[in-house]
Amino acid sequence: MWHSFCVTRDMDIQKLNRRHFVETDLYYRVSLGLSSKLIKYENCVIHIEVTLGRKWDKSYNATAAEIAHCWKNSHPELDKAIGCKVFIIDLKDNDMKATLMQAGITPGYDAYKGILFRKSYLN
């Protein structure tokens, strides 16, 4: 069965997020105005929350593809993923959202995107 290779119960999401922050996210955050974090990984699908700042100028579709592949390719624990759900918070035009996030409150998502890593999964 296809899902038997995708064991996720022992994954430490906080540890993975910390490692991603140091190895990759810090560059994106400071240089490009984007941050991301892993929300969960289940059924071979990565769930990522992405926050866009003023410096980031790519479309939601391009953002989802870039960040999904970045997570999958940067972390061996995620290399068997077949897809990724990307939840986007866009802070560019809404100062209130930034204030909420600084207070530890997650505002609503501006976009939801899905990425399949191989087109053959649709057959």
Secondary structure, 3 states (H helix, E strand, C coil): CHHHHCCCCCCCHHHHHHHHHHHHHHHHHHHHCEEEEEEEEECCEEEEEEEECCCCCCCHHHHHHHHHHHHHHHCHHHCCCCEEEEEEEECCCCHHHHHHHHCCCCCCCCEEEEEECCHHHHC
